[in-house]
Amino acid sequence: MKHYCSVLFLLCAIFISSVIGSKYQTRVQRGQLLKHATQKYGLRSFFQHQHVADFRDYAYFGNITLGTPIASAPEQTFLVVLDTGSSNVWVPDNTCGLHDQRSACQRKNKFFATDSSSYEKDGRPFSISYGTGSASGVFGKDTLCFSDTTLCIKSQIFGQASTIAPFFANQEIDGILGLGFTDLAVNDAPPPFVNAVNQGLVDQPIFTVYLEHHGMKRAANGGYFTYGGEDPDHCGEIITWIPLTRASYWQFRMQAVGVDSVHENTAGWEVISDTGTSFIGGPGKVIEKIAEKYGAEYDEFNESYFIPCSKVKSLPSLKLQINDIQLEIDPINLVAYPDSKECDLTLFVDCHLTEADTDSVDCHLAEYFGSLDFSR
């Protein structure tokens, strides 16, 4: 079992929404213990840890609750993607699929506004699209709590989805919770963690993500999201600070990438950190060259690269150069396990990107994690 904190896929994010023109940075760290955190930043020891589930290393999900149950009503719990690549929250509404037995909502947990004493009507329509799906409906407001914690955000704007894309039908999740910036949100609805900061609910405007690698296991204990502080139990010494280049996605610049030797781009690439997916997307020339170095074959039907699982441990590391620091990623953290013989190499070609365009890095990048600091 591999434990890790990741520099690109995972974030420790500091967010102060009222600060304009601040110096946004991501801090890259390595190791087992972050002993200096409380000394340097004065962080208190009280953090909110939320467990997440690992689904074969393809995705990591957490539970939230919405609403304040009225008498005799059950707690309304939803399994969601904790997604740094988006900024809105939505779950299926009780009206979703009401008259359509083929709706993707049929096996989902649904929100019943009438079962919550703290529900507030918003009424504005919402529609949000992702790379592999979409959801639409109306906005509402209610108390949102992160499961396993005492972190509850009052009057959180969330989407009550009356329609969700067929893609979600066979996904374990009920909905999505965005952890990006407000600028990325539909209708400028503040994301939950931004509201938590603004409502004074956390010690520090930081969240930390620590994930575990379990291979083929389904719904294994996959790690923790820590709200209000860094993670002193799993993350260690500072390697470098990386300035963010955009405050919508968690976006920064990468100078080079490669296997035996790094593939440089004089202009660099703009890369984003997205916990909503476990794959690296990038320009064709770059991705194809990396896949070739790993001896991966392309499956046209599934549109993915694969390699024999038995060869993974003997593969060379993937090298990234960020902020003049070279990071090496163990290949065990660049594969997923659909079965015991063939492993998916978590790379894909984004046809919208050229070698000079934005590179989307959304993957297991082991041994590292990033901390986004708006206060420095």
One Martini backbone bead per residue (centre of mass of N, CA, C, O) as a GRO file, in nm:
protein
  376
    1MET     BB    1   0.095   0.037   0.024
    2LYS     BB    2   0.047   0.372  -0.081
    3HIS     BB    3   0.166   0.679   0.047
    4TYR     BB    4   0.045   1.022  -0.029
    5CYS     BB    5   0.149   1.345  -0.148
    6SER     BB    6   0.050   1.581  -0.396
    7VAL     BB    7   0.142   1.841  -0.612
    8LEU     BB    8  -0.101   1.833  -0.837
    9PHE     BB    9  -0.343   1.657  -0.741
   10LEU     BB   10  -0.269   1.791  -0.464
   11LEU     BB   11  -0.392   2.008  -0.196
   12CYS     BB   12  -0.289   2.294  -0.005
   13ALA     BB   13  -0.524   2.543   0.072
   14ILE     BB   14  -0.517   2.895   0.064
   15PHE     BB   15  -0.803   3.113   0.150
   16ILE     BB   16  -0.869   3.468   0.071
   17SER     BB   17  -1.131   3.632  -0.074
   18SER     BB   18  -1.062   3.947   0.005
   19VAL     BB   19  -0.802   3.918  -0.149
   20ILE     BB   20  -0.628   4.140  -0.366
   21GLY     BB   21  -0.329   4.083  -0.522
   22SER     BB   22  -0.201   3.842  -0.428
   23LYS     BB   23   0.041   3.593  -0.351
   24TYR     BB   24   0.032   3.311  -0.519
   25GLN     BB   25   0.097   2.978  -0.379
   26THR     BB   26   0.286   2.671  -0.397
   27ARG     BB   27   0.368   2.411  -0.176
   28VAL     BB   28   0.630   2.185  -0.165
   29GLN     BB   29   0.623   1.852  -0.020
   30ARG     BB   30   0.805   1.615   0.198
   31GLY     BB   31   0.713   1.327   0.383
   32GLN     BB   32   0.601   1.250   0.726
   33LEU     BB   33   0.674   1.532   0.880
   34LEU     BB   34   0.546   1.858   1.007
   35LYS     BB   35   0.717   2.025   1.248
   36HIS     BB   36   0.719   2.344   1.155
   37ALA     BB   37   0.427   2.455   1.129
   38THR     BB   38   0.358   2.572   1.415
   39GLN     BB   39   0.607   2.758   1.430
   40LYS     BB   40   0.589   2.934   1.164
   41TYR     BB   41   0.244   2.971   1.157
   42GLY     BB   42   0.074   2.918   1.423
   43LEU     BB   43  -0.066   2.649   1.430
   44ARG     BB   44  -0.310   2.478   1.535
   45SER     BB   45  -0.412   2.145   1.636
   46PHE     BB   46  -0.697   2.203   1.505
   47PHE     BB   47  -0.842   1.969   1.289
   48GLN     BB   48  -1.028   1.862   0.993
   49HIS     BB   49  -1.101   1.527   0.930
   50GLN     BB   50  -1.161   1.361   0.615
   51HIS     BB   51  -1.270   1.090   0.481
   52VAL     BB   52  -1.174   0.881   0.203
   53ALA     BB   53  -1.248   0.704  -0.092
   54ASP     BB   54  -1.109   0.432  -0.279
   55PHE     BB   55  -1.139   0.369  -0.644
   56ARG     BB   56  -0.886   0.214  -0.782
   57ASP     BB   57  -0.739   0.506  -0.822
   58TYR     BB   58  -0.957   0.684  -0.989
   59ALA     BB   59  -1.107   0.772  -0.712
   60TYR     BB   60  -1.216   1.027  -0.463
   61PHE     BB   61  -1.442   1.015  -0.183
   62GLY     BB   62  -1.700   1.203  -0.004
   63ASN     BB   63  -1.896   1.311   0.265
   64ILE     BB   64  -2.213   1.479   0.293
   65THR     BB   65  -2.435   1.720   0.435
   66LEU     BB   66  -2.784   1.832   0.411
   67GLY     BB   67  -2.926   2.000   0.644
   68THR     BB   68  -3.209   2.001   0.884
   69PRO     BB   69  -3.374   1.777   1.037
   70ILE     BB   70  -3.670   1.693   1.083
   71ALA     BB   71  -3.894   1.533   1.231
   72SER     BB   72  -3.819   1.196   1.133
   73ALA     BB   73  -3.591   1.277   0.956
   74PRO     BB   74  -3.330   1.207   0.777
   75GLU     BB   75  -3.022   1.221   0.695
   76GLN     BB   76  -2.855   1.400   0.428
   77THR     BB   77  -2.651   1.199   0.227
   78PHE     BB   78  -2.343   1.247   0.023
   79LEU     BB   79  -2.157   1.140  -0.251
   80VAL     BB   80  -1.845   1.305  -0.338
   81VAL     BB   81  -1.650   1.499  -0.522
   82LEU     BB   82  -1.337   1.642  -0.441
   83ASP     BB   83  -1.299   1.940  -0.645
   84THR     BB   84  -1.040   2.148  -0.777
   85GLY     BB   85  -1.180   2.180  -1.087
   86SER     BB   86  -1.412   2.320  -0.918
   87SER     BB   87  -1.692   2.538  -0.745
   88ASN     BB   88  -1.943   2.362  -0.722
   89VAL     BB   89  -2.250   2.248  -0.577
   90TRP     BB   90  -2.409   1.919  -0.624
   91VAL     BB   91  -2.730   1.752  -0.619
   92PRO     BB   92  -2.987   1.558  -0.627
   93ASP     BB   93  -3.309   1.597  -0.671
   94ASN     BB   94  -3.629   1.475  -0.614
   95THR     BB   95  -3.700   1.548  -0.930
   96CYS     BB   96  -3.500   1.351  -1.035
   97GLY     BB   97  -3.648   1.118  -1.239
   98LEU     BB   98  -3.958   1.107  -1.170
   99HIS     BB   99  -4.049   1.046  -1.503
  100ASP     BB  100  -3.764   0.866  -1.540
  101GLN     BB  101  -3.638   0.543  -1.538
  102ARG     BB  102  -3.357   0.629  -1.711
  103SER     BB  103  -3.232   0.796  -1.517
  104ALA     BB  104  -2.933   0.880  -1.350
  105CYS     BB  105  -3.099   0.918  -1.062
  106GLN     BB  106  -3.225   0.646  -0.958
  107ARG     BB  107  -2.952   0.562  -0.756
  108LYS     BB  108  -2.972   0.822  -0.594
  109ASN     BB  109  -2.929   1.056  -0.377
  110LYS     BB  110  -3.177   1.287  -0.248
  111PHE     BB  111  -3.311   1.608  -0.221
  112PHE     BB  112  -3.523   1.733   0.054
  113ALA     BB  113  -3.645   2.032   0.140
  114THR     BB  114  -3.887   1.943   0.338
  115ASP     BB  115  -3.660   1.796   0.545
  116SER     BB  116  -3.562   2.103   0.603
  117SER     BB  117  -3.534   2.376   0.834
  118SER     BB  118  -3.278   2.541   0.668
  119TYR     BB  119  -3.406   2.601   0.410
  120GLU     BB  120  -3.337   2.803   0.111
  121LYS     BB  121  -3.452   2.987  -0.139
  122ASP     BB  122  -3.340   3.085  -0.466
  123GLY     BB  123  -3.406   2.990  -0.801
  124ARG     BB  124  -3.171   2.984  -0.966
  125PRO     BB  125  -3.027   2.881  -1.235
  126PHE     BB  126  -2.834   2.584  -1.327
  127SER     BB  127  -2.526   2.509  -1.526
  128ILE     BB  128  -2.295   2.228  -1.566
  129SER     BB  129  -1.976   2.142  -1.711
  130TYR     BB  130  -1.782   1.868  -1.807
  131GLY     BB  131  -1.584   1.642  -1.964
  132THR     BB  132  -1.818   1.392  -1.865
  133GLY     BB  133  -2.054   1.608  -1.791
  134SER     BB  134  -2.376   1.711  -1.636
  135ALA     BB  135  -2.575   1.980  -1.473
  136SER     BB  136  -2.919   2.073  -1.372
  137GLY     BB  137  -3.119   2.357  -1.225
  138VAL     BB  138  -3.133   2.478  -0.895
  139PHE     BB  139  -3.089   2.694  -0.643
  140GLY     BB  140  -2.984   2.663  -0.301
  141LYS     BB  141  -3.007   2.675   0.069
  142ASP     BB  142  -2.776   2.532   0.317
  143THR     BB  143  -2.649   2.313   0.534
  144LEU     BB  144  -2.302   2.218   0.528
  145CYS     BB  145  -2.137   1.900   0.588
  146PHE     BB  146  -1.849   1.742   0.681
  147SER     BB  147  -1.771   1.445   0.721
  148ASP     BB  148  -1.605   1.371   1.032
  149THR     BB  149  -1.696   1.659   1.121
  150THR     BB  150  -1.770   2.009   1.249
  151LEU     BB  151  -1.803   2.124   0.955
  152CYS     BB  152  -2.043   2.390   0.917
  153ILE     BB  153  -2.228   2.554   0.654
  154LYS     BB  154  -2.410   2.824   0.617
  155SER     BB  155  -2.584   2.908   0.344
  156GLN     BB  156  -2.525   2.714   0.111
  157ILE     BB  157  -2.474   2.710  -0.216
  158PHE     BB  158  -2.670   2.483  -0.425
  159GLY     BB  159  -2.741   2.225  -0.643
  160GLN     BB  160  -3.059   2.120  -0.776
  161ALA     BB  161  -3.077   1.844  -0.960
  162SER     BB  162  -3.293   1.752  -1.238
  163THR     BB  163  -3.031   1.702  -1.425
  164ILE     BB  164  -2.826   1.433  -1.549
  165ALA     BB  165  -2.592   1.270  -1.693
  166PRO     BB  166  -2.543   0.947  -1.801
  167PHE     BB  167  -2.254   0.914  -1.686
  168PHE     BB  168  -2.360   0.899  -1.372
  169ALA     BB  169  -2.513   0.627  -1.343
  170ASN     BB  170  -2.228   0.439  -1.284
  171GLN     BB  171  -2.160   0.615  -1.054
  172GLU     BB  172  -2.108   0.642  -0.711
  173ILE     BB  173  -2.196   0.918  -0.715
  174ASP     BB  174  -2.406   1.200  -0.656
  175GLY     BB  175  -2.181   1.438  -0.663
  176ILE     BB  176  -2.033   1.775  -0.637
  177LEU     BB  177  -1.737   1.937  -0.482
  178GLY     BB  178  -1.601   2.246  -0.492
  179LEU     BB  179  -1.234   2.378  -0.454
  180GLY     BB  180  -1.224   2.634  -0.591
  181PHE     BB  181  -1.278   2.930  -0.723
  182THR     BB  182  -1.513   3.172  -0.759
  183ASP     BB  183  -1.447   3.244  -1.064
  184LEU     BB  184  -1.545   2.937  -1.150
  185ALA     BB  185  -1.831   2.985  -1.071
  186VAL     BB  186  -2.151   2.958  -1.101
  187ASN     BB  187  -2.282   3.261  -1.026
  188ASP     BB  188  -2.069   3.315  -0.794
  189ALA     BB  189  -2.069   3.075  -0.603
  190PRO     BB  190  -1.948   3.006  -0.312
  191PRO     BB  191  -1.747   2.798  -0.193
  192PRO     BB  192  -1.734   2.622   0.094
  193PHE     BB  193  -1.445   2.701   0.195
  194VAL     BB  194  -1.483   3.000   0.162
  195ASN     BB  195  -1.715   3.017   0.366
  196ALA     BB  196  -1.557   2.907   0.607
  197VAL     BB  197  -1.365   3.143   0.618
  198ASN     BB  198  -1.578   3.380   0.632
  199GLN     BB  199  -1.713   3.233   0.904
  200GLY     BB  200  -1.479   3.132   1.100
  201LEU     BB  201  -1.436   2.787   1.095
  202VAL     BB  202  -1.120   2.814   1.072
  203ASP     BB  203  -0.801   2.850   1.166
  204GLN     BB  204  -0.713   2.823   0.860
  205PRO     BB  205  -0.679   2.896   0.506
  206ILE     BB  206  -0.667   2.556   0.487
  207PHE     BB  207  -0.611   2.269   0.270
  208THR     BB  208  -0.561   1.912   0.287
  209VAL     BB  209  -0.420   1.640   0.083
  210TYR     BB  210  -0.447   1.281   0.152
  211LEU     BB  211  -0.343   0.989  -0.024
  212GLU     BB  212  -0.407   0.650  -0.113
  213HIS     BB  213  -0.268   0.339  -0.241
  214HIS     BB  214  -0.475   0.031  -0.345
  215GLY     BB  215  -0.554  -0.039  -0.623
  216MET     BB  216  -0.816  -0.278  -0.654
  217LYS     BB  217  -0.960  -0.152  -0.442
  218ARG     BB  218  -1.287  -0.094  -0.302
  219ALA     BB  219  -1.362   0.146  -0.083
  220ALA     BB  220  -1.118   0.244   0.048
  221ASN     BB  221  -0.913   0.393   0.259
  222GLY     BB  222  -0.787   0.705   0.103
  223GLY     BB  223  -0.780   0.925   0.338
  224TYR     BB  224  -0.745   1.296   0.359
  225PHE     BB  225  -0.919   1.586   0.445
  226THR     BB  226  -0.787   1.901   0.562
  227TYR     BB  227  -0.935   2.153   0.764
  228GLY     BB  228  -0.742   2.436   0.878
  229GLY     BB  229  -0.471   2.274   0.781
  230GLU     BB  230  -0.218   2.089   0.799
  231ASP     BB  231  -0.029   1.764   0.767
  232PRO     BB  232   0.174   1.631   1.015
  233ASP     BB  233   0.149   1.308   0.956
  234HIS     BB  234   0.239   1.314   0.614
  235CYS     BB  235   0.405   1.589   0.593
  236GLY     BB  236   0.693   1.784   0.505
  237GLU     BB  237   0.934   1.932   0.378
  238ILE     BB  238   1.035   2.202   0.216
  239ILE     BB  239   1.115   2.267  -0.124
  240THR     BB  240   0.898   2.480  -0.255
  241TRP     BB  241   0.777   2.768  -0.424
  242ILE     BB  242   0.474   2.823  -0.623
  243PRO     BB  243   0.339   3.023  -0.843
  244LEU     BB  244   0.049   3.136  -0.936
  245THR     BB  245  -0.137   3.223  -1.253
  246ARG     BB  246  -0.432   3.152  -1.132
  247ALA     BB  247  -0.775   3.236  -0.985
  248SER     BB  248  -0.951   2.942  -1.045
  249TYR     BB  249  -0.763   2.757  -1.095
  250TRP     BB  250  -0.500   2.546  -1.002
  251GLN     BB  251  -0.239   2.740  -1.140
  252PHE     BB  252   0.073   2.664  -1.314
  253ARG     BB  253   0.421   2.628  -1.390
  254MET     BB  254   0.586   2.421  -1.631
  255GLN     BB  255   0.900   2.341  -1.782
  256ALA     BB  256   0.917   2.012  -1.757
  257VAL     BB  257   0.906   1.676  -1.922
  258GLY     BB  258   0.986   1.322  -1.846
  259VAL     BB  259   1.196   1.043  -1.835
  260ASP     BB  260   1.503   1.026  -1.905
  261SER     BB  261   1.432   1.309  -2.025
  262VAL     BB  262   1.343   1.624  -2.048
  263HIS     BB  263   1.078   1.813  -2.187
  264GLU     BB  264   1.113   2.115  -2.329
  265ASN     BB  265   0.975   2.453  -2.282
  266THR     BB  266   1.040   2.777  -2.322
  267ALA     BB  267   0.742   2.865  -2.214
  268GLY     BB  268   0.599   2.644  -2.107
  269TRP     BB  269   0.339   2.527  -1.885
  270GLU     BB  270   0.008   2.519  -1.810
  271VAL     BB  271  -0.106   2.393  -1.497
  272ILE     BB  272  -0.335   2.171  -1.329
  273SER     BB  273  -0.515   2.097  -1.028
  274ASP     BB  274  -0.715   1.782  -1.020
  275THR     BB  275  -0.920   1.580  -0.809
  276GLY     BB  276  -1.143   1.477  -1.037
  277THR     BB  277  -0.885   1.325  -1.151
  278SER     BB  278  -0.632   1.053  -1.261
  279PHE     BB  279  -0.527   1.214  -1.515
  280ILE     BB  280  -0.317   1.297  -1.784
  281GLY     BB  281  -0.333   1.595  -1.974
  282GLY     BB  282  -0.212   1.657  -2.319
  283PRO     BB  283  -0.019   1.692  -2.562
  284GLY     BB  284   0.045   1.465  -2.797
  285LYS     BB  285   0.362   1.471  -2.813
  286VAL     BB  286   0.405   1.432  -2.508
  287ILE     BB  287   0.233   1.181  -2.436
  288GLU     BB  288   0.345   0.987  -2.654
  289LYS     BB  289   0.639   0.991  -2.554
  290ILE     BB  290   0.586   0.876  -2.273
  291ALA     BB  291   0.441   0.614  -2.359
  292GLU     BB  292   0.682   0.503  -2.522
  293LYS     BB  293   0.886   0.485  -2.285
  294TYR     BB  294   0.677   0.271  -2.135
  295GLY     BB  295   0.546   0.072  -2.350
  296ALA     BB  296   0.269   0.161  -2.439
  297GLU     BB  297  -0.058   0.085  -2.529
  298TYR     BB  298  -0.330   0.152  -2.749
  299ASP     BB  299  -0.681   0.184  -2.678
  300GLU     BB  300  -0.931   0.273  -2.886
  301PHE     BB  301  -1.192   0.195  -2.741
  302ASN     BB  302  -1.092   0.329  -2.447
  303GLU     BB  303  -0.886   0.559  -2.479
  304SER     BB  304  -0.607   0.405  -2.376
  305TYR     BB  305  -0.335   0.321  -2.185
  306PHE     BB  306  -0.126   0.017  -2.160
  307ILE     BB  307   0.017  -0.215  -1.916
  308PRO     BB  308   0.180  -0.443  -1.760
  309CYS     BB  309   0.177  -0.490  -1.424
  310SER     BB  310   0.460  -0.643  -1.401
  311LYS     BB  311   0.628  -0.366  -1.510
  312VAL     BB  312   0.599  -0.119  -1.322
  313LYS     BB  313   0.848  -0.142  -1.114
  314SER     BB  314   1.067  -0.112  -1.372
  315LEU     BB  315   1.010   0.170  -1.420
  316PRO     BB  316   1.066   0.482  -1.474
  317SER     BB  317   1.060   0.793  -1.389
  318LEU     BB  318   0.888   1.086  -1.366
  319LYS     BB  319   0.978   1.410  -1.488
  320LEU     BB  320   0.973   1.731  -1.322
  321GLN     BB  321   0.977   2.091  -1.386
  322ILE     BB  322   0.952   2.320  -1.103
  323ASN     BB  323   1.092   2.595  -1.016
  324ASP     BB  324   1.382   2.451  -1.074
  325ILE     BB  325   1.258   2.172  -0.985
  326GLN     BB  326   1.311   1.826  -0.959
  327LEU     BB  327   1.065   1.576  -1.004
  328GLU     BB  328   0.995   1.238  -0.893
  329ILE     BB  329   0.781   0.977  -1.026
  330ASP     BB  330   0.644   0.700  -0.945
  331PRO     BB  331   0.485   0.468  -1.149
  332ILE     BB  332   0.277   0.358  -0.937
  333ASN     BB  333   0.135   0.665  -0.963
  334LEU     BB  334   0.056   0.608  -1.301
  335VAL     BB  335  -0.159   0.386  -1.218
  336ALA     BB  336  -0.427   0.159  -1.289
  337TYR     BB  337  -0.668  -0.120  -1.181
  338PRO     BB  338  -0.887  -0.306  -1.362
  339ASP     BB  339  -0.673  -0.541  -1.334
  340SER     BB  340  -0.410  -0.784  -1.287
  341LYS     BB  341  -0.265  -0.743  -1.584
  342GLU     BB  342  -0.380  -0.460  -1.676
  343CYS     BB  343  -0.266  -0.124  -1.690
  344ASP     BB  344  -0.334   0.200  -1.653
  345LEU     BB  345  -0.211   0.473  -1.810
  346THR     BB  346  -0.248   0.807  -1.682
  347LEU     BB  347  -0.310   0.901  -2.001
  348PHE     BB  348  -0.400   1.185  -2.222
  349VAL     BB  349  -0.520   1.328  -2.514
  350ASP     BB  350  -0.566   1.669  -2.579
  351CYS     BB  351  -0.707   1.805  -2.864
  352HIS     BB  352  -0.700   2.120  -2.758
  353LEU     BB  353  -0.390   2.079  -2.744
  354THR     BB  354  -0.081   2.216  -2.766
  355GLU     BB  355   0.252   2.263  -2.704
  356ALA     BB  356   0.165   2.578  -2.620
  357ASP     BB  357  -0.049   2.493  -2.436
  358THR     BB  358  -0.240   2.391  -2.205
  359ASP     BB  359  -0.170   2.173  -1.932
  360SER     BB  360  -0.333   1.890  -1.793
  361VAL     BB  361  -0.277   1.793  -1.452
  362ASP     BB  362  -0.441   1.471  -1.352
  363CYS     BB  363  -0.283   1.298  -1.095
  364HIS     BB  364  -0.068   1.067  -0.971
  365LEU     BB  365   0.168   1.242  -0.761
  366ALA     BB  366   0.401   1.129  -0.582
  367GLU     BB  367   0.550   1.241  -0.266
  368TYR     BB  368   0.357   1.498  -0.304
  369PHE     BB  369   0.259   1.842  -0.213
  370GLY     BB  370   0.036   2.127  -0.206
  371SER     BB  371   0.054   2.479  -0.101
  372LEU     BB  372  -0.175   2.744  -0.080
  373ASP     BB  373  -0.055   3.087  -0.049
  374PHE     BB  374  -0.211   3.412   0.024
  375SER     BB  375  -0.017   3.554   0.265
  376ARG     BB  376   0.284   3.605   0.131
   0.00000   0.00000   0.00000
